[in-house]
């Protein structure tokens, strides 16, 4: 029977973190920095969870397009901690090109961008000139935004209401929902307004657009995600003495008579003073000892939502912007991944990120190709004469937890009823939707709870930013 005290060489308390996604990595970092001996278990051959990269010929491909915002202070901490911030820079100022190809007078380009003014004036000029809404719709959006600013996203009453109903009560037309609220809400919540908890929607829009002028500035990795979440993260963990076991799944956890924990893995049993379960809710449910939660089965009521990514390699450059989003088309967001993938020569590699993709997650590749290549030609005239060198698809059927009304009461806190056992993951009670930010915050909460139980003094990483 192995003991993490011996495997890490660190005296004092020990912990096993089950799951090597962003939540688990964060918990392991925080615990190790506080002098806890940590063993990190990950069933895959790499770290990073669902935000990872793989090789396809000469390309390094991200399984999906991930972005973050300036208000994502926890994920920004993570990037700094693994020395990756410079590799995933933020925009100097929010600027989102929005192309409507269904306008009666032909394709029309609009922009959502901010000015260097205080809230809410930072978006006033952009909203006043936004061509995809009528003058009356723009005015109604402004009134709804002011009403939203007065809400408390943590109000339990908001969790049971869907976002579309609230928008309708505040004068939002179907066009306003399509061309603005869902344009932002679908990729951040992974659900349209009618399927989203008002509490989570209020959190997204209030935090991102109605607190700090620069809160919604967008950042994304200019290198493969695997370099940030696997290579650099593993290097940082190793430097702290964390024992990382890949291709290793926890099979059973149990509390011992002396109040410690055992974690069974193939060929070995680990002993520790604390365990952090940082795996999806279904896996957590399977590992939880009896009595750890008041109603463990509620974890199984937290649904999941898929994300579909389409990858297209052209023989020439067809898009001159780093990204854009579309209206009047099944295409949602399109990103240029040419440089980050390592593609050389005259070609261009585009990634289409399709959130809330329940209707297409199982559609055959040939059918997706037949549907989306003509759409790209509608959106990008330069693509009409370009040859497609490659077209492939990545599917995450359980990419996020579903942000449905009522989900808030199902999400558990980091602490369980079992002393020394903690939960982490974007699906736990972070107050955020299923984002990289939420995952890192959950790691903070789990590690913080464990360190408090150990009597270890620690400062919350975001204490100064809060």
C-alpha positions as CSV (number, residue, x, y, z in Angstrom):
1,X,0.0,0.0,0.0
2,X,1.6,3.2,-1.2
3,X,1.5,6.5,0.7
4,X,1.8,9.9,-1.0
5,X,4.1,11.0,1.8
6,X,6.7,8.6,0.4
7,X,6.0,9.1,-3.3
8,X,6.4,12.9,-3.1
9,X,9.0,13.1,-0.4
10,X,6.9,15.9,1.2
11,X,6.3,15.7,5.0
12,X,3.0,16.7,6.4
13,X,-0.5,16.1,5.1
14,X,-1.2,14.3,1.8
15,X,-3.9,14.4,-0.8
16,X,-4.9,12.4,-3.9
17,X,-6.6,14.5,-6.7
18,X,-8.6,12.3,-9.0
19,X,-8.9,13.9,-12.5
20,X,-6.3,15.9,-14.4
21,X,-8.5,18.5,-16.1
22,X,-8.3,22.2,-15.3
23,X,-10.1,21.7,-12.0
24,X,-7.9,18.9,-10.8
25,X,-4.7,20.6,-12.0
26,X,-5.7,23.7,-10.1
27,X,-6.4,21.8,-6.9
28,X,-3.1,20.0,-7.2
29,X,-1.2,23.2,-7.7
30,X,-2.8,24.9,-4.8
31,X,-2.3,22.0,-2.4
32,X,1.3,21.4,-3.4
33,X,2.1,25.1,-3.1
34,X,0.9,24.9,0.5
35,X,3.2,22.0,1.3
36,X,0.8,19.1,0.9
37,X,2.1,16.0,-0.7
38,X,-0.1,15.5,-3.8
39,X,-0.7,12.6,-6.2
40,X,-2.7,13.5,-9.3
41,X,-4.5,10.7,-11.1
42,X,-5.7,11.0,-14.8
43,X,-7.2,8.2,-16.8
44,X,-6.2,9.7,-20.1
45,X,-2.6,9.7,-21.5
46,X,-2.5,13.5,-21.0
47,X,-3.6,16.4,-18.8
48,X,-6.1,19.0,-19.7
49,X,-9.5,17.2,-19.6
50,X,-11.7,18.3,-22.6
51,X,-9.5,21.2,-23.5
52,X,-6.7,19.3,-25.3
53,X,-4.9,18.9,-28.6
54,X,-4.0,16.0,-30.9
55,X,-2.0,15.4,-34.1
56,X,-3.6,15.0,-37.5
57,X,-0.9,14.6,-40.1
58,X,1.3,17.7,-39.9
59,X,-1.3,19.6,-37.9
60,X,-1.7,20.0,-34.2
61,X,-5.5,20.3,-33.7
62,X,-7.5,21.5,-30.7
63,X,-10.5,19.2,-30.0
64,X,-12.5,22.4,-29.8
65,X,-12.2,26.2,-29.9
66,X,-11.9,27.6,-26.4
67,X,-11.9,31.3,-25.5
68,X,-11.9,33.2,-22.2
69,X,-12.6,36.8,-21.2
70,X,-10.7,39.4,-19.3
71,X,-13.2,38.9,-16.4
72,X,-12.0,35.2,-16.2
73,X,-9.6,36.1,-13.4
74,X,-9.2,32.5,-12.2
75,X,-8.2,31.1,-15.7
76,X,-5.9,34.1,-16.1
77,X,-4.3,33.1,-12.8
78,X,-3.9,29.5,-14.2
79,X,-2.2,30.8,-17.4
80,X,0.2,32.9,-15.3
81,X,0.9,30.0,-13.0
82,X,2.0,27.7,-15.8
83,X,3.8,30.5,-17.6
84,X,1.4,30.5,-20.5
85,X,-0.3,34.0,-20.4
86,X,1.8,35.4,-23.2
87,X,0.7,32.4,-25.4
88,X,-3.0,33.2,-25.0
89,X,-3.3,37.0,-25.2
90,X,-6.4,39.1,-24.8
91,X,-7.7,41.6,-27.3
92,X,-6.7,45.1,-26.5
93,X,-10.4,45.9,-26.7
94,X,-13.6,43.9,-27.3
95,X,-14.3,43.6,-31.0
96,X,-16.6,40.9,-32.5
97,X,-17.4,41.0,-36.2
98,X,-20.9,39.8,-36.8
99,X,-21.8,38.9,-40.4
100,X,-25.5,38.5,-41.4
101,X,-25.9,36.8,-44.8
102,X,-29.7,36.6,-44.7
103,X,-30.3,40.4,-44.8
104,X,-32.8,41.3,-47.6
105,X,-30.3,43.7,-49.1
106,X,-27.4,41.3,-49.1
107,X,-24.7,40.4,-46.6
108,X,-24.1,43.0,-43.9
109,X,-21.3,43.2,-41.4
110,X,-21.8,44.6,-37.9
111,X,-19.6,44.7,-34.8
112,X,-19.9,44.4,-31.1
113,X,-17.1,46.5,-29.7
114,X,-16.4,48.7,-26.8
115,X,-15.1,52.2,-26.3
116,X,-12.7,53.3,-23.5
117,X,-15.6,54.7,-21.4
118,X,-17.2,53.6,-18.1
119,X,-20.1,51.1,-18.0
120,X,-22.6,51.3,-19.6
121,X,-21.4,53.9,-22.0
122,X,-18.6,51.6,-23.2
123,X,-21.1,49.8,-25.4
124,X,-23.4,52.6,-26.2
125,X,-22.0,53.6,-29.6
126,X,-21.7,49.9,-30.6
127,X,-25.4,49.3,-29.7
128,X,-26.6,52.5,-31.3
129,X,-25.0,51.6,-34.7
130,X,-25.5,47.8,-34.6
131,X,-27.0,47.1,-38.0
132,X,-28.6,43.8,-37.2
133,X,-31.4,45.3,-35.0
134,X,-33.9,48.0,-35.7
135,X,-33.8,51.3,-33.8
136,X,-36.6,50.2,-31.5
137,X,-34.9,46.9,-30.8
138,X,-31.6,48.6,-29.9
139,X,-33.5,50.8,-27.5
140,X,-35.2,47.8,-25.9
141,X,-31.9,46.0,-25.5
142,X,-30.5,49.0,-23.6
143,X,-33.5,49.0,-21.2
144,X,-33.2,45.2,-20.7
145,X,-29.5,45.5,-20.0
146,X,-30.2,48.1,-17.3
147,X,-32.8,45.8,-15.7
148,X,-30.3,42.9,-15.9
149,X,-27.7,45.0,-14.1
150,X,-29.9,45.3,-11.1
151,X,-30.3,41.5,-10.7
152,X,-28.4,39.3,-8.2
153,X,-27.4,36.2,-10.2
154,X,-27.2,34.2,-6.9
155,X,-30.9,34.8,-6.3
156,X,-32.4,31.3,-6.1
157,X,-35.6,32.6,-7.8
158,X,-33.6,33.3,-11.0
159,X,-32.3,29.8,-11.2
160,X,-35.8,28.4,-11.8
161,X,-36.6,30.8,-14.6
162,X,-35.5,30.5,-18.2
163,X,-33.6,33.3,-19.8
164,X,-36.0,33.6,-22.8
165,X,-39.0,34.2,-20.6
166,X,-37.2,37.0,-18.8
167,X,-36.1,38.5,-22.1
168,X,-39.7,38.4,-23.4
169,X,-41.0,40.1,-20.2
170,X,-38.4,42.8,-20.9
171,X,-39.5,43.6,-24.4
172,X,-36.9,41.5,-26.4
173,X,-38.1,40.5,-29.8
174,X,-37.1,37.1,-31.3
175,X,-34.7,39.0,-33.6
176,X,-33.0,40.7,-30.6
177,X,-32.6,37.4,-28.9
178,X,-31.1,35.8,-32.1
179,X,-28.9,38.7,-33.1
180,X,-27.5,39.7,-29.7
181,X,-28.5,37.7,-26.6
182,X,-28.1,34.2,-28.1
183,X,-25.1,35.4,-30.1
184,X,-23.3,35.8,-26.8
185,X,-25.3,33.4,-24.6
186,X,-25.1,30.2,-26.7
187,X,-21.3,29.9,-26.8
188,X,-20.9,30.9,-23.2
189,X,-23.8,28.9,-21.7
190,X,-23.8,26.1,-24.4
191,X,-27.6,26.5,-24.7
192,X,-30.1,28.9,-26.2
193,X,-32.0,31.4,-24.1
194,X,-35.1,29.2,-23.7
195,X,-33.0,26.3,-22.3
196,X,-30.8,28.4,-20.0
197,X,-31.2,29.2,-16.3
198,X,-31.8,33.0,-15.8
199,X,-29.4,32.9,-12.9
200,X,-26.5,31.7,-15.1
201,X,-27.4,34.0,-17.9
202,X,-27.5,37.0,-15.5
203,X,-24.1,36.0,-14.2
204,X,-22.7,35.8,-17.8
205,X,-24.1,39.1,-19.0
206,X,-23.7,41.1,-15.8
207,X,-20.1,40.0,-15.2
208,X,-19.0,40.2,-18.8
209,X,-20.8,43.3,-20.0
210,X,-22.1,45.3,-17.1
211,X,-19.3,45.5,-14.5
212,X,-16.0,46.5,-15.9
213,X,-15.5,48.1,-19.3
214,X,-12.9,45.6,-20.4
215,X,-14.5,42.5,-18.8
216,X,-15.6,41.0,-22.1
217,X,-12.4,41.4,-24.0
218,X,-11.7,38.0,-25.6
219,X,-8.6,35.9,-25.3
220,X,-7.7,32.6,-26.9
221,X,-4.7,30.3,-27.2
222,X,-2.3,31.2,-30.1
223,X,-0.6,27.8,-29.5
224,X,-2.2,24.3,-29.2
225,X,-4.2,24.0,-26.0
226,X,-2.2,20.9,-25.2
227,X,0.9,23.0,-24.8
228,X,-0.8,25.1,-22.1
229,X,-3.0,22.5,-20.3
230,X,-0.7,19.5,-20.6
231,X,3.0,20.3,-21.4
232,X,3.3,23.5,-19.3
233,X,0.9,22.3,-16.6
234,X,2.8,19.1,-16.2
235,X,6.1,21.0,-16.0
236,X,4.7,23.2,-13.2
237,X,3.2,20.3,-11.3
238,X,6.5,18.4,-11.5
239,X,8.4,21.5,-10.2
240,X,6.2,21.4,-7.1
241,X,6.8,17.7,-6.5
242,X,3.4,16.5,-7.5
243,X,3.4,12.8,-8.5
244,X,1.3,12.6,-11.7
245,X,0.0,9.2,-12.8
246,X,-1.4,9.2,-16.3
247,X,-3.5,6.4,-17.7
248,X,-4.5,5.7,-14.2
249,X,-8.2,5.7,-13.1
250,X,-9.4,5.6,-9.5
251,X,-11.5,2.4,-9.1
252,X,-12.6,2.9,-5.5
253,X,-12.2,5.3,-2.6
254,X,-12.9,4.6,1.0
255,X,-12.4,6.1,4.4
256,X,-10.2,4.1,6.8
257,X,-10.7,3.5,10.5
258,X,-8.1,6.1,11.4
259,X,-9.9,8.8,9.5
260,X,-7.7,8.8,6.4
261,X,-8.5,7.7,2.8
262,X,-7.6,4.9,0.5
263,X,-7.7,5.3,-3.3
264,X,-7.5,2.1,-5.3
265,X,-5.9,2.2,-8.7
266,X,-4.8,-0.7,-10.9
267,X,-2.0,-2.5,-9.1
268,X,-1.8,0.0,-6.2
269,X,-3.6,1.4,-3.2
270,X,-2.8,5.0,-2.2
271,X,-3.3,6.4,1.2
272,X,-4.0,10.1,1.9
273,X,-5.4,12.5,4.4
274,X,-7.7,14.1,1.8
275,X,-9.2,13.2,-1.6
276,X,-10.4,15.7,-4.3
277,X,-12.7,14.2,-6.9
278,X,-12.3,16.4,-10.0
279,X,-14.1,14.2,-12.5
280,X,-17.5,14.6,-14.3
281,X,-20.6,14.2,-12.2
282,X,-21.4,10.7,-13.3
283,X,-17.9,9.4,-12.4
284,X,-18.1,11.3,-9.2
285,X,-21.4,9.6,-8.3
286,X,-19.8,6.2,-9.0
287,X,-16.9,6.9,-6.6
288,X,-18.7,8.6,-3.8
289,X,-18.9,6.6,-0.6
290,X,-22.3,6.3,1.0
291,X,-23.4,9.3,3.0
292,X,-20.9,11.7,1.4
293,X,-23.8,13.8,0.0
294,X,-27.3,14.2,1.3
295,X,-28.7,13.1,-2.0
296,X,-25.9,11.8,-4.2
297,X,-28.4,10.8,-7.0
298,X,-29.1,14.5,-7.7
299,X,-25.7,14.5,-9.5
300,X,-27.2,12.3,-12.1
301,X,-29.9,14.9,-12.7
302,X,-27.3,17.4,-13.9
303,X,-27.6,17.0,-17.6
304,X,-25.0,17.5,-20.3
305,X,-24.8,19.4,-23.5
306,X,-22.7,18.7,-26.6
307,X,-20.3,20.9,-28.7
308,X,-19.5,20.1,-32.3
309,X,-16.4,21.4,-34.0
310,X,-15.8,21.4,-37.8
311,X,-12.3,21.7,-39.2
312,X,-11.6,22.9,-42.7
313,X,-8.2,23.3,-44.4
314,X,-8.2,25.3,-47.6
315,X,-5.5,25.6,-50.2
316,X,-5.4,29.4,-49.8
317,X,-6.3,32.2,-47.4
318,X,-10.1,32.8,-47.3
319,X,-10.5,34.7,-44.0
320,X,-8.5,37.8,-43.1
321,X,-9.9,38.3,-39.6
322,X,-8.9,36.1,-36.6
323,X,-12.5,35.2,-36.1
324,X,-16.1,36.2,-36.7
325,X,-19.6,35.0,-35.8
326,X,-22.6,34.7,-38.2
327,X,-26.3,35.3,-38.4
328,X,-28.7,33.9,-40.9
329,X,-26.6,30.7,-41.2
330,X,-26.1,27.5,-39.2
331,X,-22.5,28.5,-38.8
332,X,-21.9,30.0,-35.4
333,X,-18.3,31.1,-34.7
334,X,-15.3,30.7,-37.1
335,X,-11.7,31.0,-36.0
336,X,-8.5,31.0,-38.0
337,X,-6.3,28.3,-36.4
338,X,-3.6,28.3,-39.2
339,X,-0.6,29.5,-37.1
340,X,-1.4,27.7,-33.9
341,X,-1.8,24.3,-35.8
342,X,1.6,24.6,-37.5
343,X,0.1,24.7,-41.0
344,X,2.7,26.2,-43.3
345,X,2.5,27.4,-46.9
346,X,-0.4,29.2,-48.6
347,X,-3.2,27.2,-47.0
348,X,-5.6,28.3,-44.2
349,X,-7.2,26.2,-41.4
350,X,-10.5,27.3,-40.1
351,X,-12.3,25.9,-37.0
352,X,-16.1,26.2,-36.7
353,X,-17.3,26.0,-33.2
354,X,-21.0,24.9,-32.9
355,X,-22.4,25.0,-29.4
356,X,-25.7,23.5,-28.2
357,X,-25.2,21.0,-31.0
358,X,-27.8,18.4,-29.9
359,X,-29.4,18.2,-33.4
360,X,-26.1,17.6,-35.2
361,X,-23.7,15.9,-32.8
362,X,-24.3,12.5,-34.4
363,X,-24.6,13.7,-38.0
364,X,-22.2,11.8,-40.3
365,X,-19.2,13.7,-41.5
366,X,-20.3,13.6,-45.2
367,X,-23.6,15.3,-44.3
368,X,-21.9,17.9,-42.3
369,X,-19.5,18.6,-45.1
370,X,-22.4,18.9,-47.6
371,X,-24.1,21.4,-45.3
372,X,-21.3,23.6,-44.0
373,X,-18.9,24.0,-47.0
374,X,-21.6,25.9,-49.0
375,X,-22.4,28.0,-45.9
376,X,-18.7,29.0,-45.7
377,X,-18.8,30.0,-49.3
378,X,-21.9,32.2,-48.6
379,X,-20.0,33.8,-45.7
380,X,-16.6,34.0,-47.3
381,X,-16.6,34.8,-51.0
382,X,-12.9,33.9,-51.2
383,X,-13.8,30.3,-50.3
384,X,-15.8,29.9,-53.5
385,X,-12.7,29.3,-55.6
386,X,-10.6,27.5,-53.0
387,X,-9.9,23.8,-52.8
388,X,-10.6,22.0,-49.6
389,X,-7.6,20.0,-48.6
390,X,-9.2,18.5,-45.5
391,X,-12.5,18.4,-43.7
392,X,-12.9,16.6,-40.3
393,X,-15.0,16.8,-37.2
394,X,-14.5,16.6,-33.5
395,X,-17.4,15.8,-31.2
396,X,-17.8,16.3,-27.5
397,X,-21.1,14.7,-26.6
398,X,-20.9,15.7,-22.9
399,X,-18.8,18.9,-23.4
400,X,-20.5,20.8,-20.5
401,X,-23.2,20.5,-17.9
402,X,-26.6,21.6,-19.3
403,X,-27.4,25.1,-17.8
404,X,-31.1,24.3,-17.6
405,X,-33.4,26.1,-15.2
406,X,-33.2,24.6,-11.8
407,X,-29.6,23.3,-12.2
408,X,-28.3,25.5,-9.5
409,X,-30.0,23.5,-6.7
410,X,-28.3,20.3,-8.1
411,X,-24.8,21.6,-8.1
412,X,-22.9,20.5,-5.0
413,X,-20.4,22.6,-3.0
414,X,-16.7,21.6,-2.7
415,X,-17.2,20.2,0.8
416,X,-18.9,16.9,1.3
417,X,-20.3,15.3,4.5
418,X,-17.3,13.0,4.6
419,X,-14.4,14.7,6.3
420,X,-11.4,15.0,3.9
421,X,-13.4,14.4,0.7
422,X,-13.9,17.4,-1.6
423,X,-15.5,17.9,-5.1
424,X,-14.2,19.9,-8.0
425,X,-15.3,20.5,-11.6
426,X,-17.1,23.1,-13.6
427,X,-20.4,21.4,-12.8
428,X,-20.0,22.1,-9.0
429,X,-21.4,25.2,-7.3
430,X,-19.1,27.8,-8.7
431,X,-21.8,30.3,-9.8
432,X,-20.4,30.1,-13.3
433,X,-21.5,28.2,-16.3
434,X,-19.4,25.3,-17.6
435,X,-16.3,27.3,-18.6
436,X,-12.6,27.0,-18.1
437,X,-13.0,29.8,-15.6
438,X,-15.6,27.7,-13.6
439,X,-13.3,24.7,-13.6
440,X,-10.3,26.6,-12.2
441,X,-12.6,28.3,-9.6
442,X,-13.8,24.9,-8.5
443,X,-10.2,23.8,-8.0
444,X,-9.6,26.8,-5.8
445,X,-12.6,25.9,-3.7
446,X,-11.7,22.3,-3.2
447,X,-8.1,23.0,-2.3
448,X,-9.1,25.9,0.0
449,X,-11.5,23.6,1.9
450,X,-8.8,20.9,2.3
451,X,-6.2,23.4,3.4
452,X,-8.6,24.9,6.0
453,X,-9.2,21.4,7.3
454,X,-5.5,20.8,7.5
455,X,-5.1,24.0,9.4
456,X,-2.8,25.4,6.7
457,X,-2.9,29.2,6.3
458,X,-3.6,30.1,2.7
459,X,-4.7,33.1,0.7
460,X,-7.3,32.8,-2.0
461,X,-5.5,33.4,-5.4
462,X,-8.1,36.0,-6.4
463,X,-8.2,37.8,-3.1
464,X,-6.5,40.9,-4.5
465,X,-8.6,40.8,-7.8
466,X,-11.9,40.4,-5.9
